[in-house]
Amino acid sequence: MKFGFLVDLNLCMGCKGCEVACKVENEVPISSWRLRVKYIDVGFFPDTKRTFTPLRCNHCEDAPCERICPVSALHYLDNGIVNIDKDRCIGCAGCIMACPYGAIYMDPETNTADKCTFCAHRVSSGLMPSCVVACPVEANIFGDVEDVSSGISQYIMTHNVRVRKPEKGTFPKHYYVGGGEVHLNPLASTRKEGHQLFNNITHLKFIGGHH
């Protein structure tokens, strides 16, 4: 058994229900997040639209955070979840620097590292992660990726799935369907040069100030 997570970006409507549910379930401090829904604006006026990308720990098969932790606070569970033992964490922040996805934060109340654990405490009781339960459009799919009959496996087999930063060789177990390159790669965003309308207006105001 190896658990994975999939988000269908074609369905996500940016309600942030998953983000709120995560904070409540895991008592995440207001200034921090285990799960963040990123807003992405695409296109140029007047042809623009806002889309959304939920970001969380990728539970990599070869997780840099697990390898670098000197006290094994980051460790694998038998189901493939990269879990964190805050009682063992010494707050060295090595995992934060090692993670290529920016998915780990330092809890300001305990001064220990924390991140998404796929709600391991719920999963061990046969429940779904809180973000999956909270999603009103069922954009979040969680399950055993080694079971070909599971919902997530069926989704992966019938859709074009992608992961963030595949070039890092971490083999993420967090997949995405839909969206474009800009959703998973911040460097893919472009800004149209010129802003001619704004420049013209500014220029007219400047000239008008001399009369």
Secondary structure, 3 states (H helix, E strand, C coil): CCEEEEEECCCCCCCCHHHHHHHHHHCCCCCCCCCEEEEEEEEECCEEEEEEEEECCCCCCCCHHHHHCCCCCEEECCCCCEEECCCCCCCCCHHHHHCCCCCCEECCCCCCEECCCCCHHHHCCCCCCHHHHHCCCCCEEEEECCCCCCHHHHHHHHCCEECCCHHHCCCCCEEEECCCHHHHCHHHCCCCCCCHHHHHHHHHHHHHCCC
